[in-house]
Amino acid sequence: MQIKAGGTGSWPPIGRASMPGSGPGRRAAPAAGPGHETGPQDRRTDVASTRTGRRAMKSILIATDLSARSDRALDRALALAREQDARITVLHVVDDRLAQAAIERREDEAKEAIAAYLAARGPGQDATVSVTVGEADSDILRAAGRCAADLIVLGAHRVAPDDDTFQGSTAWNVLRESRHPVLLVKEPALAPYRRVAVGFDFSGLSEAALRLAFRFRPGEVDVMHVFHAPYQGFLTGADTQRDLREQCDRKLESAVGAVMRSLEPEQAEGVALRRLVCRGEIVGTLRQECETHRVDLLAIGTSGRSGLAHAIFGSIAESLLRDPPCDIVAVRGASGA
């Protein structure tokens, strides 16, 4: 099903959609962790050149549950497709546990709602619309494989800090299983992503996140490393704190330099690259830095499905993904290269 897209609009009325894990929640105010330090001591390096010839995304998959807030994800996906000249696939999954008559009704309603939403946006690029019957997370992953998606776009899952419903949601399952980068959209798509931040911990995953950041064609990339000094209660001297920060900055400069050398030259053209080193609790500090520097998009690496990798995913990454400070994109391993 091919539909032209562009402009602005909102979802027509429709019955409750079937994709799980998209219920409303309340966002907690960002809070810095204990010992958070930033300011004049932050290390920054600027790089500038012309803005041409970036490595483009070719295929974008947007999965929508047709909820009241899912228009933000679709708007962002459409905007990215226009910026990247990419193909876009709009997917809605009808719950296969419904009665057959209800399934058929939901299929028709979904097709009509998506068509009306896209038509309201006026002339634009082609969108392929797919309405399937099955389980949302499985169908999203299969669709991403079929269309060779460079990016899966979902609406951000809004939950309260003490709410555990994010685990087991569609977004959670897709993030854990996907071999494709996954973008969770929280904010309205009012402008292209200009400032992208990368949570960098020197792992291969964070290197992949940094490479992915450049594919969004931002004007600026902030590489953020947050370090937590062990026994910091005993490390009170200014010289000691400065030494730790400088050690981290040298290591960050080397690691970021290695990633930059691995990029095709045109990928980094026109981008201001900045390094930011600060001390504090990782999640709280990243949240505060994203707010302070008005970051449009945060890129992080996520780990796998079992063992230690799952434990890591279930702490830092999960905390950011369950209540993102801004739009957030997650990449596993080399998929962001």
GILIN-V809304 format. One record per run of one state. SS is the DSSP state (@ for helix, = for strand, . for the rest). FROM is the first residue (numbers start at 1). LEN is the number of residues. If there is no record, write none. Layout:
SS&FROM&LEN / SS&FROM&LEN
This chain:
.&1&1 / =&2&4 / .&6&31 / =&37&1 / .&38&21 / =&59&5 / .&64&6 / @&70&15 / .&85&2 / =&87&9 / .&96&4 / @&100&20 / .&120&5 / =&125&10 / .&135&1 / @&136&11 / .&147&4 / =&151&5 / .&156&14 / @&170&8 / .&178&4 / =&182&4 / .&186&9 / =&195&5 / .&200&4 / @&204&11 / .&215&5 / =&220&8 / .&228&4 / @&232&3 / .&235&3 / @&238&25 / .&263&2 / @&265&4 / .&269&3 / =&272&8 / .&280&2 / @&282&11 / .&293&4 / =&297&5 / .&302&5 / @&307&16 / .&323&4 / =&327&5 / .&332&1 / @&333&4 / .&337&1
